[in-house]
């Protein structure tokens, strides 16, 4: 599912915040248009990964609008299709980095540590309204020094997607706790034709569950997920497959990811993000579904959040123009325009409320999770920790080894790799 999450999830993240306008800039723009302020032409580069044709069209419209607002600034948009972070790092090292670029929260700690990003605090004016951003999403781009190195352009949390017809036929209510989910999954399972729950056995999806019993996945930038409390928290996921036989991963039914497994009606429930909504509506229009907040564990709410920010190259020679671009792309009015179709969730609370997403039938559950979500991020070594966790957890999920042994093995290997860096 990792590859699909990157292509579907992060691609969908491209939708958020790409249109943003700052009202106070209109006066300046009008003055420029009247010839009252004559500024030198400036070109700034904006780099990001590619998206589908609709995404590219919308981004172009956004940048065209920015250039109308700031006639003296032209934006050169660069699409990096493969190995995005490797290309960005290479360009930054070589002194040829873009002025503004996308940065995933997952990669942010390591990038901030290198010192290649410009702190943005001193550029911010009161009307930009930092407090309007969902706090966990904004905090993901703060450095150890407390400074802000990026403003989140969009996000998604996870929600429970459930098949309305299957639930009605089984006479079941939507589960509100994980114990209820497990029982519902048993009743919804029909051999190997339909599984009650489509699982995603990877750390990017399981992180908040892993820490739900008080254990920690990462401690002092090293793996600590062999903690018995983490094993206890994750064991029910494994038991649903091996004991209840009510859960399977998408590949076991020939699907590429959870949304496809659910759309094909081979799973009655999955836990997915906002990107699954347009996918299901367009690809599987006959699958009637609803969403709900992720079931609680021991009475506590939890979910994941995935977010991407616009950041500024510290070596940019056009920082004033670069900031104008960032503030335009993440301002209130523009974010409202860009997210008005629901392809992405606005990182600003006021925009989500104004567009009605906090009450939307399908998106309300996703918006509700933002304040308490665990952002997919933790230190500079999370990539190493993630890879080793995933390799061994899948093995346990498939019944090839006990979960506690799998996680101990993964933790040991991860920490050896970290120490050898």
C-alpha positions in Angstrom: 0.0 0.0 0.0 3.0 2.3 0.5 3.4 3.0 -3.2 -0.3 3.6 -3.7 -0.5 5.9 -0.7 2.2 8.0 -2.2 0.5 8.1 -5.6 -3.0 8.6 -4.3 -2.6 10.2 -0.9 0.2 12.6 -1.5 -1.1 13.3 -5.0 -4.4 14.3 -3.3 -2.5 16.5 -0.9 -1.3 18.5 -3.9 -4.9 19.8 -4.0 -4.8 21.7 -0.8 -4.1 25.3 -0.3 -2.8 25.9 -3.8 -5.0 28.9 -4.3 -4.6 31.5 -1.6 -5.0 35.2 -1.6 -4.1 37.8 0.9 -6.7 40.6 1.0 -4.2 43.3 2.0 -2.2 42.6 -1.1 -5.0 43.8 -3.3 -4.3 47.4 -2.6 -0.6 47.0 -3.6 -1.6 45.1 -6.7 -4.1 47.9 -7.6 -1.4 50.5 -7.1 0.9 48.6 -9.3 -1.7 48.2 -12.0 -2.3 52.0 -11.9 1.4 52.6 -12.3 1.7 54.1 -8.8 4.2 51.5 -7.8 6.7 50.4 -10.4 8.6 47.3 -9.4 11.2 45.3 -11.1 10.2 42.0 -12.7 11.1 39.0 -10.6 10.9 35.3 -11.4 10.5 32.8 -8.6 10.7 29.0 -9.0 8.1 26.7 -7.4 8.9 23.0 -7.3 6.6 20.1 -6.5 5.7 16.6 -7.5 3.3 16.0 -10.3 -0.4 15.2 -10.2 -3.2 14.2 -12.4 -4.2 16.4 -15.3 -7.0 18.1 -13.2 -4.5 18.9 -10.5 -2.1 20.4 -13.0 -4.8 22.5 -14.6 -5.9 23.8 -11.2 -2.4 24.6 -10.1 -1.8 26.5 -13.4 -5.0 28.5 -12.8 -3.8 29.3 -9.3 -0.5 30.6 -10.4 -2.1 32.6 -13.1 -4.2 34.3 -10.4 -1.2 34.9 -8.3 0.6 36.6 -11.2 -2.5 38.8 -11.8 -2.3 39.9 -8.2 1.4 40.5 -8.4 2.1 41.6 -12.0 5.8 42.0 -11.2 6.3 38.4 -10.1 6.4 35.5 -12.5 6.3 31.9 -11.3 8.3 29.2 -12.9 6.7 25.9 -12.0 8.9 22.9 -12.0 7.4 19.4 -11.7 9.7 16.7 -10.3 8.1 13.4 -11.3 10.6 10.9 -9.7 12.7 10.7 -6.6 11.4 14.1 -5.5 13.4 14.5 -2.3 16.6 13.2 -3.8 16.3 15.8 -6.6 15.5 18.6 -4.2 18.4 17.8 -1.9 20.8 17.5 -4.8 19.7 20.9 -6.2 19.9 22.6 -2.8 23.4 21.2 -2.2 24.5 22.4 -5.6 23.1 25.9 -5.0 20.4 25.5 -7.6 17.4 24.8 -5.4 13.9 26.3 -6.1 12.8 29.4 -4.2 9.7 27.6 -2.9 8.9 23.9 -2.8 6.7 21.3 -1.3 7.8 19.5 1.9 6.1 16.5 3.4 5.8 16.5 7.2 7.5 13.1 7.2 10.6 14.7 5.7 10.5 18.0 7.6 12.6 17.2 10.7 15.6 16.1 8.6 15.3 19.0 6.2 15.0 21.5 9.0 18.1 20.0 10.7 20.2 20.6 7.6 19.6 24.3 7.9 18.6 24.8 4.2 15.2 26.2 5.0 14.3 29.9 5.7 12.5 30.5 9.0 9.2 32.3 8.1 8.2 33.9 11.4 9.7 37.3 10.6 7.7 37.5 7.3 4.3 36.9 8.9 2.0 39.8 9.4 -1.0 39.9 11.8 -3.6 39.5 9.0 -2.0 36.2 8.0 -3.6 34.7 11.1 -1.4 31.8 12.1 -3.8 30.7 14.8 -6.3 29.8 12.1 -4.2 26.7 11.1 -5.0 23.4 12.7 -2.3 23.2 15.4 -1.0 19.7 14.8 -0.5 20.5 11.2 1.3 23.8 11.8 3.5 22.3 14.6 4.7 19.6 12.1 6.8 22.3 10.4 8.3 23.9 13.5 12.0 23.3 14.3 13.6 22.5 17.6 14.2 26.3 17.9 10.4 26.9 17.9 10.5 28.7 14.5 8.1 28.0 11.7 9.8 26.6 8.5 6.7 26.0 6.4 2.9 26.6 6.3 0.8 23.5 5.6 -1.1 23.7 2.3 -3.4 20.8 2.8 -3.9 17.6 4.8 -6.0 14.5 5.3 -6.7 12.5 8.4 -8.1 9.0 8.4 -11.7 8.0 8.9 -13.7 4.8 8.9 -15.3 4.1 5.6 -18.2 1.6 5.8 -20.4 -0.1 3.2 -24.0 1.1 3.9 -25.7 -1.8 2.2 -23.6 -4.5 4.0 -24.2 -2.8 7.4 -28.0 -2.6 6.7 -28.2 -6.2 5.7 -26.3 -7.3 8.8 -28.4 -5.0 11.0 -25.3 -3.4 12.4 -24.7 0.1 13.8 -21.5 1.9 12.8 -18.8 0.9 15.4 -17.6 3.6 17.7 -15.0 1.6 19.5 -12.3 -0.8 18.3 -14.0 -3.7 20.2 -17.2 -2.9 18.3 -15.3 -2.8 15.0 -13.8 -6.2 15.7 -17.2 -7.7 16.4 -18.8 -6.1 13.4 -16.0 -7.3 11.2 -16.7 -10.9 12.2 -20.4 -10.5 11.3 -19.7 -8.8 8.0 -17.1 -11.4 6.8 -18.3 -13.9 4.1 -15.5 -16.4 3.8 -12.8 -15.1 1.5 -15.3 -13.2 -0.7 -15.9 -10.3 1.6 -13.7 -9.4 4.6 -15.2 -7.3 7.4 -12.1 -5.2 7.5 -9.5 -4.2 5.0 -6.2 -3.7 6.9 -3.2 -1.6 5.9 -0.3 -3.3 7.8 2.1 -0.4 7.7 3.4 2.1 10.2 2.1 5.2 8.4 -1.4 3.9 9.1 -0.8 2.1 12.5 1.3 4.7 14.3 -1.6 6.1 16.4 -2.8 2.6 17.3 0.7 1.5 18.3 0.9 4.3 20.9 -2.7 3.9 22.1 -1.7 1.8 25.2 1.0 4.2 26.3 4.0 2.8 24.5 6.2 4.8 22.1 7.2 3.9 18.5 10.2 6.2 18.7 12.2 7.3 21.7 15.1 9.7 21.4 15.1 9.3 17.7 15.5 5.5 17.9 13.0 2.7 17.5 11.2 1.6 20.6 8.2 -0.2 19.2 9.2 -3.6 20.8 7.7 -2.2 24.0 5.1 -4.7 25.3 2.6 -1.8 25.4 3.0 -1.4 21.6 2.7 -5.1 21.0 -0.5 -5.2 23.1 -1.9 -2.3 21.1 -1.2 -3.9 17.7 -2.0 -7.5 18.5 -5.7 -7.1 17.8 -5.0 -6.2 14.2 -3.0 -9.4 13.8 -5.6 -11.4 15.6 -8.4 -10.2 13.3 -6.6 -11.8 10.4 -5.2 -15.0 12.0 -7.9 -15.8 14.7 -11.1 -14.1 13.5 -10.3 -14.4 9.8 -12.2 -11.2 9.4 -9.4 -9.0 8.1 -7.1 -9.1 5.1 -4.7 -6.7 3.3 -5.6 -5.4 -0.2 -3.1 -7.6 -2.0 -4.7 -10.7 -0.7 -7.8 -10.0 -2.8 -6.0 -8.6 -5.8 -6.4 -4.9 -4.9 -3.7 -2.3 -4.9 -4.9 -0.4 -1.8 -7.7 -0.1 0.7 -9.9 2.2 -1.4 -9.8 -0.2 -4.3 -10.5 -3.2 -2.0 -13.5 -1.4 -0.5 -14.8 -0.1 -3.8 -14.7 -3.7 -5.2 -16.8 -4.6 -2.1 -14.3 -7.1 -0.9 -14.1 -5.3 2.4 -17.0 -3.9 4.4 -14.8 -1.4 6.2 -11.5 0.3 5.7 -9.7 3.2 7.3 -8.8 5.7 4.6 -8.2 9.4 4.0 -9.9 12.2 2.0 -8.4 11.0 -1.2 -10.6 7.9 -1.1 -13.8 10.0 -1.5 -13.4 11.2 -5.1 -11.8 7.9 -6.0 -14.8 5.9 -4.8 -17.3 8.3 -6.3 -15.6 8.2 -9.7 -14.4 4.6 -9.9 -17.1 2.7 -7.9 -20.2 4.9 -8.1 -22.4 1.9 -7.2 -20.7 1.4 -3.9 -22.8 3.3 -1.4 -20.6 4.3 1.6 -20.5 6.5 4.7 -17.7 7.7 6.9 -17.3 8.1 10.6 -14.5 9.0 13.0 -12.0 6.3 13.6 -13.2 4.1 16.5 -11.9 4.9 19.9 -9.4 2.7 21.8 -9.9 2.6 25.6 -12.2 5.6 25.3 -9.6 7.8 23.6 -9.9 9.2 20.1 -7.1 8.8 17.6 -6.2 9.1 13.9 -3.3 10.0 11.6 -2.7 13.2 9.7 -0.7 13.6 6.6 0.3 17.1 5.5 2.5 19.0 3.1 3.8 22.6 3.4 5.2 25.2 1.2 8.8 26.1 2.4 11.4 28.6 1.3 15.0 27.9 0.3 17.3 29.7 2.7 19.6 30.6 -0.2 16.9 32.1 -2.3 17.9 35.5 -3.7 14.2 36.5 -4.1 12.9 36.0 -0.6 10.4 38.8 -0.6 8.7 37.5 -3.7 9.0 33.9 -2.4 7.1 34.9 0.7 4.4 36.6 -1.3 3.9 33.4 -3.2 3.8 31.3 0.0 1.4 33.7 1.7 -0.8 33.7 -1.4 -0.9 29.9 -1.6 -1.8 29.5 2.1 -4.0 32.5 2.7 -7.7 32.3 3.7 -9.4 33.5 0.5 -7.3 31.5 -1.9 -7.6 28.4 0.2 -11.3 28.7 0.2 -11.3 28.9 -3.6 -8.9 25.9 -4.0 -10.6 23.6 -1.6 -14.2 24.5 -2.6 -14.6 21.3 -4.6 -13.6 19.0 -1.7 -10.5 17.5 -3.4 -8.4 18.6 -0.4 -9.1 19.6 3.2 -8.2 23.2 4.1 -5.6 23.5 6.8 -7.3 26.6 8.1 -10.2 26.1 10.5 -12.1 29.1 9.3 -12.1 27.9 5.7 -13.2 24.4 6.6 -16.1 25.9 8.6 -17.1 28.4 5.9 -17.2 25.7 3.2 -19.2 23.4 5.5 -16.7 20.6 5.6 -17.1 20.3 9.4 -20.7 19.3 8.7 -20.3 17.6 5.4 -21.8 14.1 5.2 -18.5 12.5 4.1 -15.8 14.9 5.2 -17.0 15.9 8.7 -15.3 12.9 10.3 -12.0 13.7 8.6 -12.2 17.4 9.7 -13.1 16.3 13.3 -9.9 14.3 13.6 -7.6 17.2 12.8 -7.2 18.6 16.3 -6.3 15.3 17.9 -4.5 13.6 15.0 -1.0 12.2 15.2 0.9 13.7 12.3 2.9 11.2 10.3 6.3 12.4 11.5 8.8 11.8 14.3 12.4 12.8 14.1 15.1 12.4 11.5 15.3 8.5 11.6 11.6 7.7 11.0 12.3 6.5 7.4 14.7 3.8 8.8 12.3 2.9 11.6 9.4 2.7 9.2 11.1 0.4 6.7 12.1 -2.1 9.4 8.7 -2.0 11.1 6.8 -2.6 7.9 9.0 -5.6 6.8 8.5 -7.5 10.1 5.0 -6.4 10.9 3.6 -7.8 7.6 5.4 -11.1 8.4 3.5 -11.2 11.7 0.3 -10.2 10.1 0.6 -13.1 7.7 1.3 -15.5 10.6 4.9 -16.2 9.7 6.2 -15.2 13.2 4.7 -13.9 16.5 4.2 -10.2 16.7 6.5 -9.6 19.7 9.3 -11.4 18.1 8.8 -9.6 14.8 8.8 -6.2 16.4 11.9 -7.0 18.5 13.8 -8.1 15.4 12.7 -5.0 13.5 13.7 -2.7 16.4 17.1 -4.2 16.7 17.8 -4.0 13.0 16.5 -0.4 12.8 18.7 0.8 15.7 21.8 -0.9 14.3 21.2 1.0 11.1 20.7 4.2 12.9 23.9 3.8 15.0 25.8 3.0 11.8 24.8 6.2 10.1 
